[in-house]
Amino acid sequence: MSKIGARKERPFAHDAEIAWTDSAPGIRRKVLCFDDGIMLVRFAFEKGAVGPEHHHPHKQCSVIESGVFDVTIAGKTERLRAGDSYLVAPNALHGAVSIEAGVIVDAFSPLREDFL
């Protein structure tokens, strides 16, 4: 079992104890708390990093923790800042471009097994 998988269903996750994983050029992620039904993940973007448009069968609800992002969902783009949030329906094409370095926190339902 991976180090990430060993944390499944634990009630607490301490950020300082969780390693970053490279996700895409200029983007890192940390898988935080999760079980089979839900997963919380932090993504850190360098300025100008692109989270390419993609889709997956999971519901996704996200909040901009810091920075500024152009987020596109199903062909519509909006500029979002710290405190703003967005919802992605299952299989909707979506992506993000970091206008300023920042962090997005995503909740997925069910868990993203590909992140384990």
Buried (B, 14 or more C-beta within 10 A) or exposed (E): EEEBEEBBEEEEBEEEEBEEEEBBEBBBBBBBBBEEEBBBBBBBBBEEBBBEEEBBEBBBBBBBBBBBBBBBBEEEEEEBEBEBEBEBEEEBEBBBBBBBBBBBBBBBBBBBEEBB
